[in-house]
Amino acid sequence: MKKLLASSLALLGLGLVLAGCSTKTSSAKSDSLNVGILQVVQHGSLDEARQGFKAGLKAELKAHGKSTKVTYHYLNAQGDQANLNTMSQQLVQQKNDLLLGIATPAAQALAKKTTTTPTLVTAVTDLKAAGLVKANAKPQTNVSGTSDLTPVGLQLKLLKSLTTGNKPLGIMYNSSEENSVLQVKLAKAYAKKHHLNLKVVSATSTNDVASVLAGLTGKVSGLYLPTDNLMASAMKTIGAKAKAAKLPVVTGSIEMAEDGGTATYGINYYDLGKQTGKMAYNVLENKQKPQTMAVQTSKKLHLYINQANTKAIGLKPSQITKP
Protein backbone atom coordinates (compact mmCIF):
# COMPACT_ATOMS: atom_id res chain seq x y z
CA MET A 1 0.00 0.00 0.00
CA LYS A 2 2.86 2.36 0.91
CA LYS A 3 4.55 1.64 -2.44
CA LEU A 4 1.25 2.25 -4.29
CA LEU A 5 0.70 5.52 -2.42
CA ALA A 6 4.28 6.65 -3.12
CA SER A 7 3.91 5.82 -6.80
CA SER A 8 0.62 7.73 -7.00
CA LEU A 9 2.15 10.77 -5.32
CA ALA A 10 5.14 10.62 -7.69
CA LEU A 11 2.87 10.50 -10.72
CA LEU A 12 0.78 13.34 -9.34
CA GLY A 13 3.94 15.40 -8.78
CA LEU A 14 5.15 14.67 -12.30
CA GLY A 15 1.77 15.73 -13.67
CA LEU A 16 1.94 19.01 -11.78
CA VAL A 17 5.46 19.66 -13.07
CA LEU A 18 4.39 18.94 -16.66
CA ALA A 19 1.29 21.11 -16.24
CA GLY A 20 3.49 23.91 -14.91
CA CYS A 21 5.85 23.57 -17.88
CA SER A 22 2.93 23.65 -20.27
CA THR A 23 1.51 26.79 -18.69
CA LYS A 24 4.89 28.48 -18.75
CA THR A 25 5.45 27.66 -22.43
CA SER A 26 1.99 28.96 -23.37
CA SER A 27 2.57 32.18 -21.44
CA ALA A 28 5.96 32.71 -23.06
CA LYS A 29 4.44 32.21 -26.48
CA SER A 30 1.74 34.82 -25.81
CA ASP A 31 4.43 37.35 -24.79
CA SER A 32 6.38 37.04 -28.03
CA LEU A 33 5.53 37.55 -31.68
CA ASN A 34 7.32 36.86 -34.95
CA VAL A 35 6.95 39.16 -37.94
CA GLY A 36 8.39 38.30 -41.35
CA ILE A 37 9.32 41.24 -43.60
CA LEU A 38 10.02 40.97 -47.32
CA GLN A 39 11.34 44.07 -49.11
CA VAL A 40 11.77 44.17 -52.87
CA VAL A 41 14.91 46.32 -53.00
CA GLN A 42 16.93 48.66 -50.81
CA HIS A 43 16.35 52.38 -51.24
CA GLY A 44 15.39 55.34 -49.07
CA SER A 45 11.61 55.26 -49.35
CA LEU A 46 11.24 51.54 -48.67
CA ASP A 47 13.80 51.58 -45.86
CA GLU A 48 11.89 54.44 -44.22
CA ALA A 49 8.62 52.52 -44.56
CA ARG A 50 10.17 49.51 -42.83
CA GLN A 51 11.57 51.56 -39.96
CA GLY A 52 8.28 53.41 -39.61
CA PHE A 53 6.40 50.10 -39.42
CA LYS A 54 8.55 48.87 -36.55
CA ALA A 55 8.24 52.20 -34.74
CA GLY A 56 4.46 52.25 -35.23
CA LEU A 57 3.98 48.75 -33.83
CA LYS A 58 6.32 49.47 -30.92
CA ALA A 59 4.46 52.68 -30.08
CA GLU A 60 1.08 50.92 -30.10
CA LEU A 61 2.33 48.12 -27.85
CA LYS A 62 3.73 50.68 -25.40
CA ALA A 63 0.59 52.80 -25.47
CA HIS A 64 -1.49 49.77 -24.50
CA GLY A 65 0.89 48.63 -21.77
CA LYS A 66 2.01 45.51 -23.65
CA SER A 67 5.42 44.00 -22.93
CA THR A 68 5.25 41.74 -25.97
CA LYS A 69 8.62 40.99 -27.57
CA VAL A 70 8.57 41.24 -31.36
CA THR A 71 11.19 39.36 -33.37
CA TYR A 72 11.60 40.54 -36.96
CA HIS A 73 12.78 38.26 -39.75
CA TYR A 74 13.83 40.68 -42.49
CA LEU A 75 14.76 39.64 -46.02
CA ASN A 76 15.63 41.92 -48.97
CA ALA A 77 15.35 40.53 -52.51
CA GLN A 78 17.56 43.28 -54.00
CA GLY A 79 15.24 43.52 -57.00
CA ASP A 80 15.61 39.87 -58.02
CA GLN A 81 12.42 37.95 -58.83
CA ALA A 82 14.01 34.59 -58.01
CA ASN A 83 14.95 35.94 -54.60
CA LEU A 84 11.39 37.13 -54.04
CA ASN A 85 10.06 33.64 -54.75
CA THR A 86 12.56 31.89 -52.48
CA MET A 87 12.40 34.41 -49.66
CA SER A 88 8.60 34.58 -49.57
CA GLN A 89 8.47 30.79 -49.28
CA GLN A 90 11.03 30.93 -46.47
CA LEU A 91 9.06 33.51 -44.48
CA VAL A 92 5.83 31.54 -44.86
CA GLN A 93 7.48 28.31 -43.72
CA GLN A 94 8.78 30.06 -40.61
CA LYS A 95 5.17 30.26 -39.36
CA ASN A 96 5.40 33.97 -38.59
CA ASP A 97 2.44 35.54 -36.79
CA LEU A 98 2.30 38.30 -39.40
CA LEU A 99 3.93 39.01 -42.76
CA LEU A 100 4.79 42.44 -44.17
CA GLY A 101 5.41 43.02 -47.88
CA ILE A 102 7.17 46.26 -48.79
CA ALA A 103 6.44 47.37 -52.39
CA THR A 104 4.20 45.65 -54.93
CA PRO A 105 6.47 42.78 -56.11
CA ALA A 106 7.22 41.74 -52.51
CA ALA A 107 3.56 41.93 -51.55
CA GLN A 108 2.53 39.82 -54.57
CA ALA A 109 5.22 37.23 -53.83
CA LEU A 110 3.94 36.76 -50.28
CA ALA A 111 0.31 36.65 -51.41
CA LYS A 112 1.12 33.83 -53.83
CA LYS A 113 2.62 31.73 -51.04
CA THR A 114 -0.12 31.96 -48.42
CA THR A 115 -3.82 32.70 -48.23
CA THR A 116 -4.00 32.13 -44.48
CA THR A 117 -1.17 33.98 -42.72
CA PRO A 118 -2.24 37.58 -41.96
CA THR A 119 -0.33 39.80 -44.37
CA LEU A 120 0.04 43.58 -44.42
CA VAL A 121 1.69 45.58 -47.18
CA THR A 122 3.01 49.10 -47.57
CA ALA A 123 4.45 51.19 -50.41
CA VAL A 124 1.98 49.56 -52.80
CA THR A 125 0.16 52.04 -55.01
CA ASP A 126 -3.00 50.11 -55.89
CA LEU A 127 -3.70 46.91 -53.94
CA LYS A 128 -6.74 46.01 -56.02
CA ALA A 129 -4.96 46.44 -59.37
CA ALA A 130 -2.08 44.36 -58.01
CA GLY A 131 -4.48 41.50 -57.29
CA LEU A 132 -3.90 41.65 -53.54
CA VAL A 133 -7.45 42.55 -52.47
CA LYS A 134 -10.90 42.29 -53.97
CA ALA A 135 -11.82 45.81 -52.88
CA ASN A 136 -9.94 48.53 -51.00
CA ALA A 137 -12.84 49.12 -48.61
CA LYS A 138 -13.14 45.43 -47.74
CA PRO A 139 -10.18 43.31 -48.94
CA GLN A 140 -11.83 39.85 -48.49
CA THR A 141 -8.36 38.29 -48.63
CA ASN A 142 -5.67 37.74 -46.00
CA VAL A 143 -4.04 40.99 -47.19
CA SER A 144 -4.52 44.66 -46.31
CA GLY A 145 -2.22 47.61 -45.63
CA THR A 146 -1.34 51.10 -46.79
CA SER A 147 -1.21 52.59 -50.28
CA ASP A 148 1.49 55.06 -51.30
CA LEU A 149 -0.57 56.60 -54.09
CA THR A 150 0.79 60.12 -54.44
CA PRO A 151 -0.95 63.32 -55.63
CA VAL A 152 0.34 62.97 -59.19
CA GLY A 153 -1.61 65.97 -60.48
CA LEU A 154 -0.31 68.28 -57.76
CA GLN A 155 3.23 67.09 -58.37
CA LEU A 156 2.95 67.85 -62.09
CA LYS A 157 1.53 71.25 -61.21
CA LEU A 158 4.53 71.85 -58.97
CA LEU A 159 6.92 70.86 -61.76
CA LYS A 160 5.22 73.17 -64.23
CA SER A 161 5.67 76.08 -61.82
CA LEU A 162 9.44 75.45 -61.84
CA THR A 163 9.84 75.48 -65.62
CA THR A 164 10.02 78.11 -68.34
CA GLY A 165 9.56 77.94 -72.10
CA ASN A 166 7.32 75.74 -74.22
CA LYS A 167 9.17 72.44 -74.08
CA PRO A 168 7.12 69.52 -72.76
CA LEU A 169 7.43 68.06 -69.29
CA GLY A 170 9.36 64.81 -69.27
CA ILE A 171 8.33 61.65 -67.43
CA MET A 172 10.69 58.74 -66.91
CA TYR A 173 9.53 55.47 -65.38
CA ASN A 174 9.90 51.69 -65.45
CA SER A 175 7.11 50.22 -67.60
CA SER A 176 7.58 46.86 -65.85
CA GLU A 177 6.33 48.24 -62.52
CA GLU A 178 2.54 48.20 -62.16
CA ASN A 179 2.54 51.05 -59.67
CA SER A 180 4.48 53.25 -62.10
CA VAL A 181 2.16 52.42 -65.01
CA LEU A 182 -0.81 53.59 -62.91
CA GLN A 183 0.88 56.86 -61.97
CA VAL A 184 1.82 57.62 -65.58
CA LYS A 185 -1.78 56.97 -66.56
CA LEU A 186 -2.91 59.50 -63.93
CA ALA A 187 -0.26 61.96 -65.15
CA LYS A 188 -1.49 61.70 -68.73
CA ALA A 189 -5.08 62.27 -67.63
CA TYR A 190 -4.07 65.36 -65.65
CA ALA A 191 -1.98 66.69 -68.52
CA LYS A 192 -4.83 66.27 -70.98
CA LYS A 193 -7.26 68.08 -68.70
CA HIS A 194 -4.85 70.98 -68.06
CA HIS A 195 -3.40 71.18 -71.59
CA LEU A 196 0.13 70.16 -70.67
CA ASN A 197 2.49 68.55 -73.18
CA LEU A 198 4.31 65.44 -71.99
CA LYS A 199 7.22 63.41 -73.30
CA VAL A 200 7.07 59.98 -71.66
CA VAL A 201 9.99 57.54 -71.77
CA SER A 202 10.72 54.25 -70.06
CA ALA A 203 13.86 52.60 -68.68
CA THR A 204 13.81 48.99 -67.55
CA SER A 205 17.19 48.62 -65.84
CA THR A 206 19.70 50.76 -63.98
CA ASN A 207 21.98 50.52 -67.02
CA ASP A 208 19.31 52.19 -69.17
CA VAL A 209 18.59 55.14 -66.89
CA ALA A 210 21.57 57.31 -67.83
CA SER A 211 21.15 56.83 -71.60
CA VAL A 212 17.37 57.36 -71.52
CA LEU A 213 17.82 60.54 -69.47
CA ALA A 214 20.50 61.75 -71.90
CA GLY A 215 17.95 61.36 -74.70
CA LEU A 216 15.57 63.68 -72.83
CA THR A 217 18.10 66.39 -72.07
CA GLY A 218 17.44 69.50 -74.11
CA LYS A 219 14.02 68.23 -75.19
CA VAL A 220 12.07 68.81 -71.98
CA SER A 221 11.73 71.72 -69.55
CA GLY A 222 11.49 69.57 -66.43
CA LEU A 223 11.41 65.93 -65.33
CA TYR A 224 8.80 64.04 -63.31
CA LEU A 225 9.63 60.70 -61.68
CA PRO A 226 6.80 58.67 -60.09
CA THR A 227 7.32 56.50 -57.01
CA ASP A 228 9.18 53.91 -59.02
CA ASN A 229 11.64 51.46 -57.43
CA LEU A 230 14.06 51.61 -60.35
CA MET A 231 14.05 55.40 -60.47
CA ALA A 232 14.46 55.57 -56.68
CA SER A 233 17.47 53.27 -56.87
CA ALA A 234 19.06 55.47 -59.55
CA MET A 235 18.37 58.88 -57.99
CA LYS A 236 22.01 59.80 -57.41
CA THR A 237 22.75 59.26 -61.12
CA ILE A 238 19.61 61.13 -62.17
CA GLY A 239 20.31 63.98 -59.77
CA ALA A 240 23.86 64.50 -60.99
CA LYS A 241 22.86 64.58 -64.66
CA ALA A 242 19.82 66.80 -63.98
CA LYS A 243 21.99 69.34 -62.15
CA ALA A 244 24.47 69.39 -65.02
CA ALA A 245 21.61 70.06 -67.44
CA LYS A 246 19.96 72.63 -65.11
CA LEU A 247 16.82 70.50 -65.22
CA PRO A 248 14.24 70.72 -62.38
CA VAL A 249 13.16 67.29 -61.13
CA VAL A 250 9.97 66.65 -59.17
CA THR A 251 9.77 63.19 -57.64
CA GLY A 252 6.98 60.98 -56.38
CA SER A 253 8.47 60.67 -52.89
CA ILE A 254 10.33 62.88 -50.45
CA GLU A 255 13.15 60.36 -50.15
CA MET A 256 13.73 60.46 -53.92
CA ALA A 257 13.91 64.26 -53.80
CA GLU A 258 16.42 64.02 -50.95
CA ASP A 259 18.59 61.69 -53.02
CA GLY A 260 18.76 63.84 -56.14
CA GLY A 261 15.53 65.64 -56.98
CA THR A 262 14.63 69.32 -56.79
CA ALA A 263 11.39 69.17 -54.83
CA THR A 264 8.16 67.29 -54.27
CA TYR A 265 4.79 67.58 -52.62
CA GLY A 266 3.96 64.18 -51.30
CA ILE A 267 3.88 61.57 -48.60
CA ASN A 268 6.44 60.64 -45.97
CA TYR A 269 7.19 56.91 -46.12
CA TYR A 270 8.18 56.73 -42.46
CA ASP A 271 4.73 58.04 -41.52
CA LEU A 272 3.12 55.58 -43.95
CA GLY A 273 5.05 52.75 -42.32
CA LYS A 274 3.86 53.90 -38.89
CA GLN A 275 0.26 53.71 -40.09
CA THR A 276 0.91 50.13 -41.19
CA GLY A 277 2.46 49.37 -37.80
CA LYS A 278 -0.73 50.51 -36.09
CA MET A 279 -2.69 48.16 -38.35
CA ALA A 280 -0.30 45.38 -37.35
CA TYR A 281 -1.11 45.97 -33.69
CA ASN A 282 -4.80 45.46 -34.40
CA VAL A 283 -4.05 42.21 -36.23
CA LEU A 284 -1.64 40.81 -33.66
CA GLU A 285 -3.20 41.98 -30.40
CA ASN A 286 -6.84 42.73 -31.20
CA LYS A 287 -7.15 39.75 -33.56
CA GLN A 288 -8.63 41.77 -36.39
CA LYS A 289 -8.51 40.07 -39.76
CA PRO A 290 -7.05 41.78 -42.85
CA GLN A 291 -10.13 40.53 -44.72
CA THR A 292 -12.20 43.25 -43.03
CA MET A 293 -9.60 46.01 -42.66
CA ALA A 294 -9.93 48.78 -45.24
CA VAL A 295 -6.80 49.78 -47.14
CA GLN A 296 -5.46 53.08 -45.81
CA THR A 297 -3.73 55.99 -47.56
CA SER A 298 -1.41 58.64 -46.14
CA LYS A 299 -3.17 61.34 -44.16
CA LYS A 300 -0.35 63.88 -44.55
CA LEU A 301 1.27 65.66 -47.49
CA HIS A 302 4.53 67.58 -47.20
CA LEU A 303 6.34 70.08 -49.41
CA TYR A 304 10.01 69.13 -49.52
CA ILE A 305 12.70 71.24 -51.19
CA ASN A 306 16.23 70.01 -51.83
CA GLN A 307 17.98 73.29 -51.10
CA ALA A 308 21.34 72.38 -52.63
CA ASN A 309 19.90 70.97 -55.85
CA THR A 310 17.48 73.87 -56.22
CA LYS A 311 20.29 76.42 -56.07
CA ALA A 312 22.48 74.29 -58.37
CA ILE A 313 19.99 74.57 -61.23
CA GLY A 314 19.55 78.32 -60.76
CA LEU A 315 16.32 78.41 -58.74
CA LYS A 316 15.66 80.05 -55.39
CA PRO A 317 14.06 77.83 -52.74
CA SER A 318 11.73 80.74 -51.93
CA GLN A 319 10.27 80.38 -55.46
CA ILE A 320 8.89 76.93 -54.60
CA THR A 321 5.49 76.91 -52.93
CA LYS A 322 2.77 74.34 -52.37
CA PRO A 323 0.89 73.64 -55.60
C-alpha positions in Angstrom: 0.0 0.0 0.0 2.9 2.4 0.9 4.5 1.6 -2.4 1.3 2.3 -4.3 0.7 5.5 -2.4 4.3 6.7 -3.1 3.9 5.8 -6.8 0.6 7.7 -7.0 2.2 10.8 -5.3 5.1 10.6 -7.7 2.9 10.5 -10.7 0.8 13.3 -9.3 3.9 15.4 -8.8 5.2 14.7 -12.3 1.8 15.7 -13.7 1.9 19.0 -11.8 5.5 19.7 -13.1 4.4 18.9 -16.7 1.3 21.1 -16.2 3.5 23.9 -14.9 5.8 23.6 -17.9 2.9 23.6 -20.3 1.5 26.8 -18.7 4.9 28.5 -18.8 5.5 27.7 -22.4 2.0 29.0 -23.4 2.6 32.2 -21.4 6.0 32.7 -23.1 4.4 32.2 -26.5 1.7 34.8 -25.8 4.4 37.4 -24.8 6.4 37.0 -28.0 5.5 37.5 -31.7 7.3 36.9 -34.9 7.0 39.2 -37.9 8.4 38.3 -41.3 9.3 41.2 -43.6 10.0 41.0 -47.3 11.3 44.1 -49.1 11.8 44.2 -52.9 14.9 46.3 -53.0 16.9 48.7 -50.8 16.4 52.4 -51.2 15.4 55.3 -49.1 11.6 55.3 -49.3 11.2 51.5 -48.7 13.8 51.6 -45.9 11.9 54.4 -44.2 8.6 52.5 -44.6 10.2 49.5 -42.8 11.6 51.6 -40.0 8.3 53.4 -39.6 6.4 50.1 -39.4 8.6 48.9 -36.5 8.2 52.2 -34.7 4.5 52.2 -35.2 4.0 48.7 -33.8 6.3 49.5 -30.9 4.5 52.7 -30.1 1.1 50.9 -30.1 2.3 48.1 -27.8 3.7 50.7 -25.4 0.6 52.8 -25.5 -1.5 49.8 -24.5 0.9 48.6 -21.8 2.0 45.5 -23.6 5.4 44.0 -22.9 5.3 41.7 -26.0 8.6 41.0 -27.6 8.6 41.2 -31.4 11.2 39.4 -33.4 11.6 40.5 -37.0 12.8 38.3 -39.8 13.8 40.7 -42.5 14.8 39.6 -46.0 15.6 41.9 -49.0 15.3 40.5 -52.5 17.6 43.3 -54.0 15.2 43.5 -57.0 15.6 39.9 -58.0 12.4 37.9 -58.8 14.0 34.6 -58.0 14.9 35.9 -54.6 11.4 37.1 -54.0 10.1 33.6 -54.7 12.6 31.9 -52.5 12.4 34.4 -49.7 8.6 34.6 -49.6 8.5 30.8 -49.3 11.0 30.9 -46.5 9.1 33.5 -44.5 5.8 31.5 -44.9 7.5 28.3 -43.7 8.8 30.1 -40.6 5.2 30.3 -39.4 5.4 34.0 -38.6 2.4 35.5 -36.8 2.3 38.3 -39.4 3.9 39.0 -42.8 4.8 42.4 -44.2 5.4 43.0 -47.9 7.2 46.3 -48.8 6.4 47.4 -52.4 4.2 45.7 -54.9 6.5 42.8 -56.1 7.2 41.7 -52.5 3.6 41.9 -51.6 2.5 39.8 -54.6 5.2 37.2 -53.8 3.9 36.8 -50.3 0.3 36.6 -51.4 1.1 33.8 -53.8 2.6 31.7 -51.0 -0.1 32.0 -48.4 -3.8 32.7 -48.2 -4.0 32.1 -44.5 -1.2 34.0 -42.7 -2.2 37.6 -42.0 -0.3 39.8 -44.4 0.0 43.6 -44.4 1.7 45.6 -47.2 3.0 49.1 -47.6 4.5 51.2 -50.4 2.0 49.6 -52.8 0.2 52.0 -55.0 -3.0 50.1 -55.9 -3.7 46.9 -53.9 -6.7 46.0 -56.0 -5.0 46.4 -59.4 -2.1 44.4 -58.0 -4.5 41.5 -57.3 -3.9 41.7 -53.5 -7.4 42.5 -52.5 -10.9 42.3 -54.0 -11.8 45.8 -52.9 -9.9 48.5 -51.0 -12.8 49.1 -48.6 -13.1 45.4 -47.7 -10.2 43.3 -48.9 -11.8 39.9 -48.5 -8.4 38.3 -48.6 -5.7 37.7 -46.0 -4.0 41.0 -47.2 -4.5 44.7 -46.3 -2.2 47.6 -45.6 -1.3 51.1 -46.8 -1.2 52.6 -50.3 1.5 55.1 -51.3 -0.6 56.6 -54.1 0.8 60.1 -54.4 -1.0 63.3 -55.6 0.3 63.0 -59.2 -1.6 66.0 -60.5 -0.3 68.3 -57.8 3.2 67.1 -58.4 2.9 67.9 -62.1 1.5 71.3 -61.2 4.5 71.8 -59.0 6.9 70.9 -61.8 5.2 73.2 -64.2 5.7 76.1 -61.8 9.4 75.5 -61.8 9.8 75.5 -65.6 10.0 78.1 -68.3 9.6 77.9 -72.1 7.3 75.7 -74.2 9.2 72.4 -74.1 7.1 69.5 -72.8 7.4 68.1 -69.3 9.4 64.8 -69.3 8.3 61.7 -67.4 10.7 58.7 -66.9 9.5 55.5 -65.4 9.9 51.7 -65.4 7.1 50.2 -67.6 7.6 46.9 -65.8 6.3 48.2 -62.5 2.5 48.2 -62.2 2.5 51.1 -59.7 4.5 53.2 -62.1 2.2 52.4 -65.0 -0.8 53.6 -62.9 0.9 56.9 -62.0 1.8 57.6 -65.6 -1.8 57.0 -66.6 -2.9 59.5 -63.9 -0.3 62.0 -65.1 -1.5 61.7 -68.7 -5.1 62.3 -67.6 -4.1 65.4 -65.6 -2.0 66.7 -68.5 -4.8 66.3 -71.0 -7.3 68.1 -68.7 -4.9 71.0 -68.1 -3.4 71.2 -71.6 0.1 70.2 -70.7 2.5 68.6 -73.2 4.3 65.4 -72.0 7.2 63.4 -73.3 7.1 60.0 -71.7 10.0 57.5 -71.8 10.7 54.2 -70.1 13.9 52.6 -68.7 13.8 49.0 -67.5 17.2 48.6 -65.8 19.7 50.8 -64.0 22.0 50.5 -67.0 19.3 52.2 -69.2 18.6 55.1 -66.9 21.6 57.3 -67.8 21.2 56.8 -71.6 17.4 57.4 -71.5 17.8 60.5 -69.5 20.5 61.7 -71.9 17.9 61.4 -74.7 15.6 63.7 -72.8 18.1 66.4 -72.1 17.4 69.5 -74.1 14.0 68.2 -75.2 12.1 68.8 -72.0 11.7 71.7 -69.5 11.5 69.6 -66.4 11.4 65.9 -65.3 8.8 64.0 -63.3 9.6 60.7 -61.7 6.8 58.7 -60.1 7.3 56.5 -57.0 9.2 53.9 -59.0 11.6 51.5 -57.4 14.1 51.6 -60.4 14.1 55.4 -60.5 14.5 55.6 -56.7 17.5 53.3 -56.9 19.1 55.5 -59.6 18.4 58.9 -58.0 22.0 59.8 -57.4 22.8 59.3 -61.1 19.6 61.1 -62.2 20.3 64.0 -59.8 23.9 64.5 -61.0 22.9 64.6 -64.7 19.8 66.8 -64.0 22.0 69.3 -62.1 24.5 69.4 -65.0 21.6 70.1 -67.4 20.0 72.6 -65.1 16.8 70.5 -65.2 14.2 70.7 -62.4 13.2 67.3 -61.1 10.0 66.6 -59.2 9.8 63.2 -57.6 7.0 61.0 -56.4 8.5 60.7 -52.9 10.3 62.9 -50.5 13.2 60.4 -50.1 13.7 60.5 -53.9 13.9 64.3 -53.8 16.4 64.0 -50.9 18.6 61.7 -53.0 18.8 63.8 -56.1 15.5 65.6 -57.0 14.6 69.3 -56.8 11.4 69.2 -54.8 8.2 67.3 -54.3 4.8 67.6 -52.6 4.0 64.2 -51.3 3.9 61.6 -48.6 6.4 60.6 -46.0 7.2 56.9 -46.1 8.2 56.7 -42.5 4.7 58.0 -41.5 3.1 55.6 -43.9 5.0 52.8 -42.3 3.9 53.9 -38.9 0.3 53.7 -40.1 0.9 50.1 -41.2 2.5 49.4 -37.8 -0.7 50.5 -36.1 -2.7 48.2 -38.3 -0.3 45.4 -37.3 -1.1 46.0 -33.7 -4.8 45.5 -34.4 -4.1 42.2 -36.2 -1.6 40.8 -33.7 -3.2 42.0 -30.4 -6.8 42.7 -31.2 -7.1 39.8 -33.6 -8.6 41.8 -36.4 -8.5 40.1 -39.8 -7.1 41.8 -42.8 -10.1 40.5 -44.7 -12.2 43.2 -43.0 -9.6 46.0 -42.7 -9.9 48.8 -45.2 -6.8 49.8 -47.1 -5.5 53.1 -45.8 -3.7 56.0 -47.6 -1.4 58.6 -46.1 -3.2 61.3 -44.2 -0.3 63.9 -44.5 1.3 65.7 -47.5 4.5 67.6 -47.2 6.3 70.1 -49.4 10.0 69.1 -49.5 12.7 71.2 -51.2 16.2 70.0 -51.8 18.0 73.3 -51.1 21.3 72.4 -52.6 19.9 71.0 -55.9 17.5 73.9 -56.2 20.3 76.4 -56.1 22.5 74.3 -58.4 20.0 74.6 -61.2 19.5 78.3 -60.8 16.3 78.4 -58.7 15.7 80.1 -55.4 14.1 77.8 -52.7 11.7 80.7 -51.9 10.3 80.4 -55.5 8.9 76.9 -54.6 5.5 76.9 -52.9 2.8 74.3 -52.4 0.9 73.6 -55.6 
